[in-house]
């Protein structure tokens, strides 16, 4: 009996020893955060967190070839800042296939991104966030700086009005900071880092929150927790847009980092600042500014799309600065110094003109992402005068009005007749709910009263083209 007991004891000790050894081996084999990110600088970044354990580490060796072949370009710099883990998922594969089947889209995106990528990478580095996020405007706005969605998200980073104000982006009749390339980039990177901190460094959840809203993502996590289900991004129940949002970003990032493998031609974009920030002492007419920068107004507004009127904002209504291409900045400043101060605002404009004028027209343009096309408003052509009030009225009435009527005056004097209620709304482009017959009747009545001397011409009614509705509550 004692011999049997001793054998059992010895066997038990042996099993315990083996079990302990097995646990020890498993712990050693498990990759630590530092092992996943061997770069010393990355080890100190706040975004390197526990969620990396769920995925395979990014193999920088795989993407170094592309970086080496594009030395001294924004692409090499962008790729060097990649830090999200490697993720295999069919949703990502679908997005990659779509982009590869639309090579013109990839080319267009690169062309649009050229003026902004260096600035964005500066902010990415300054805030120690993953380089892949520099490509988020591809998903948000296709790098259209004044893109405006049907739910009023605006700019490269598609800030909603309330979220924009939360991050210091002024919005008024003179200026919309959400369209300010410089200010919105700083705000978006700050917001993204805050979202990452809210989810313990999980950048996929942070990105989902940027699109869908932090509260919605947290509720979805709580629902999964109540059901003992995984709470990672791929396991959450969310709208289709958000479900495709992160895969789309990861897909475009992978395509650019493996451009040779996918046979994608990367445009040569030097790793140098595209523009210089020029501070102003006072308001400045934007047409005159474009002339002094030796630029077309159309190109000038691609860098400065935030202004709602024909001149920069007065003090307190927006920043007094302009973005000028580096190659033209010095001559611009010299020309500005020689311009008499009294001509900064009035030059080229009739003093009797209403100050509320826009210097660019907008029209719907299609930005393709996936199966659906997403119309956004972009700068279409420069016009001499156009009422910004009309544009704002049109935008605010998108949700209720189903049709738009283009109305024009036959003479300049009629536009100045403020006593007539009809002529107050007869501007370049205006949204109205009245039908053509009502307009005609009013015009006839006005003619009888000698308030409007010429009949109003009414263009064909055109159907609104709404932007693919964004489901996010913030960002």
QUINOR-V833330 format. One record per backbone hydrogen bond with DSSP energy under -0.5 kcal/mol. CO is the residue of the C=O (numbers start at 0). NH is the residue of the N-H. E is the energy in kcal/mol with one decimal. If there is no record, write none. Layout:
co nh e
CO NH E
CO NH E
This chain:
co nh e
0 4 -2.5
1 5 -2.4
2 6 -2.0
3 7 -2.3
4 8 -2.6
5 9 -2.9
6 10 -2.7
7 11 -2.5
8 12 -2.5
9 13 -2.4
10 14 -2.4
11 15 -2.3
12 16 -2.3
13 17 -2.4
14 18 -2.5
15 19 -2.4
16 20 -2.3
17 21 -2.5
18 22 -2.4
19 23 -2.3
20 24 -2.2
21 25 -2.5
22 26 -2.4
23 27 -1.7
24 28 -2.3
25 29 -1.8
31 35 -1.9
32 36 -1.6
38 42 -1.5
39 43 -0.8
40 43 -0.8
41 44 -1.4
44 47 -1.1
46 48 -1.0
48 51 -1.9
49 52 -2.0
50 53 -1.6
51 54 -1.8
55 85 -2.3
57 59 -1.0
58 61 -1.4
58 62 -0.6
59 62 -0.7
59 63 -1.3
60 64 -0.5
62 66 -1.8
63 67 -2.9
64 68 -2.0
65 69 -0.8
66 69 -0.7
67 70 -0.9
69 72 -1.2
69 75 -0.8
71 270 -2.0
72 76 -1.7
73 77 -3.0
74 78 -2.7
75 79 -1.8
76 80 -0.9
77 80 -1.1
78 81 -1.4
80 130 -2.7
85 55 -1.1
86 88 -0.6
88 92 -1.9
89 93 -2.2
90 94 -1.6
91 95 -2.5
92 96 -2.5
93 97 -2.0
94 98 -2.3
95 99 -2.5
96 100 -1.6
98 101 -1.5
101 104 -1.0
101 105 -1.2
102 106 -2.0
103 107 -2.5
104 108 -2.5
105 109 -1.8
106 110 -2.1
107 111 -2.4
108 112 -2.2
109 113 -1.3
112 115 -1.6
112 116 -1.9
115 119 -2.3
116 120 -2.8
117 121 -1.9
118 122 -1.8
119 123 -2.3
120 124 -2.5
121 125 -2.2
122 126 -1.8
123 128 -2.0
124 127 -0.9
129 132 -1.6
130 133 -2.1
131 134 -1.8
132 135 -1.7
134 137 -1.8
134 138 -0.7
135 138 -0.8
135 139 -2.4
136 140 -2.3
136 141 -1.5
136 142 -1.5
140 143 -1.0
142 144 -0.7
143 146 -1.6
144 155 -0.5
146 154 -2.2
148 151 -1.8
152 148 -3.0
153 158 -1.8
154 157 -0.9
158 153 -2.1
159 163 -2.7
160 164 -2.2
161 165 -2.0
162 166 -1.2
163 166 -0.6
163 168 -2.9
164 167 -1.8
167 169 -1.0
169 176 -3.9
173 307 -2.9
173 308 -0.7
174 171 -2.8
175 178 -1.8
176 179 -0.8
178 180 -0.8
179 183 -2.9
180 184 -1.3
181 185 -1.4
182 186 -2.2
183 187 -2.9
184 188 -2.0
185 189 -1.7
186 190 -2.6
187 191 -2.6
188 192 -1.8
189 193 -2.1
190 194 -2.3
191 195 -2.2
192 196 -2.1
193 197 -1.6
194 198 -0.9
195 198 -1.0
195 200 -2.8
195 201 -0.5
196 199 -1.2
198 201 -1.8
200 202 -1.1
201 205 -1.8
202 206 -2.3
203 207 -2.1
204 208 -2.2
205 209 -1.9
206 210 -1.5
207 211 -3.1
208 212 -2.2
211 472 -0.6
212 216 -1.9
213 217 -2.3
214 218 -2.0
215 219 -2.0
216 220 -2.2
217 221 -2.4
218 222 -2.1
219 223 -1.8
220 224 -2.3
221 225 -2.3
222 226 -1.0
223 228 -3.3
224 227 -1.5
231 234 -1.4
231 235 -0.7
232 235 -1.1
235 237 -0.6
238 242 -2.5
239 243 -1.6
240 244 -0.9
241 245 -0.9
243 247 -1.9
244 248 -1.7
245 249 -2.7
246 250 -2.2
247 251 -2.3
248 252 -2.3
249 253 -2.0
250 254 -2.4
251 255 -2.0
252 256 -1.7
253 257 -1.3
255 258 -0.8
257 261 -2.2
258 262 -0.5
258 263 -3.0
259 262 -0.9
263 265 -0.6
264 266 -0.5
266 268 -0.9
267 269 -0.5
268 73 -2.6
269 271 -2.2
273 325 -1.9
275 277 -0.6
275 323 -2.5
276 278 -0.6
277 321 -2.3
283 311 -2.0
284 288 -2.1
285 289 -2.4
286 290 -1.9
287 291 -2.5
288 292 -1.5
289 294 -2.6
290 293 -1.3
295 299 -2.5
296 300 -2.2
297 301 -0.7
298 301 -0.6
298 302 -0.7
299 302 -0.9
299 303 -1.1
303 306 -0.6
305 175 -2.3
309 285 -2.3
309 286 -0.6
313 316 -2.3
318 320 -1.1
319 279 -2.4
321 277 -3.0
321 323 -0.6
323 275 -3.4
324 327 -1.8
324 328 -1.1
325 328 -0.7
325 329 -0.6
327 331 -2.1
328 332 -2.4
329 333 -2.2
330 334 -2.7
331 335 -2.5
332 336 -2.0
333 337 -1.2
334 338 -0.8
335 338 -0.7
339 342 -2.1
340 343 -1.6
341 345 -0.7
342 346 -0.9
343 284 -3.6
345 348 -2.4
349 352 -1.9
354 309 -0.5
354 356 -2.4
355 387 -0.7
356 309 -0.8
357 385 -0.6
358 382 -0.6
360 379 -1.7
362 377 -1.5
364 375 -3.3
365 367 -0.5
366 373 -2.4
371 368 -1.2
371 369 -0.9
372 374 -0.6
373 366 -2.0
375 364 -3.3
375 377 -0.5
377 362 -1.1
380 360 -2.4
385 357 -4.9
386 390 -1.3
387 391 -2.7
388 392 -2.6
389 393 -2.5
390 394 -2.2
391 395 -2.5
392 396 -1.6
394 397 -1.2
396 399 -0.8
396 400 -2.9
401 463 -1.0
403 405 -0.5
403 461 -1.6
404 406 -0.6
404 429 -0.7
405 458 -2.6
407 456 -1.1
410 414 -0.7
411 414 -0.5
411 415 -0.7
412 415 -0.7
413 416 -1.1
415 417 -1.6
416 419 -0.9
418 420 -0.6
419 423 -1.2
420 424 -0.5
421 424 -1.6
421 425 -0.6
424 426 -1.4
429 404 -0.8
434 438 -1.9
435 439 -2.3
436 440 -2.6
437 441 -2.3
438 442 -2.3
439 443 -2.2
440 444 -2.4
441 445 -2.4
442 446 -2.1
443 447 -1.8
444 448 -1.4
445 450 -2.1
445 451 -1.0
446 449 -1.3
456 407 -1.5
456 458 -0.5
461 403 -1.6
463 465 -0.6
465 374 -0.5
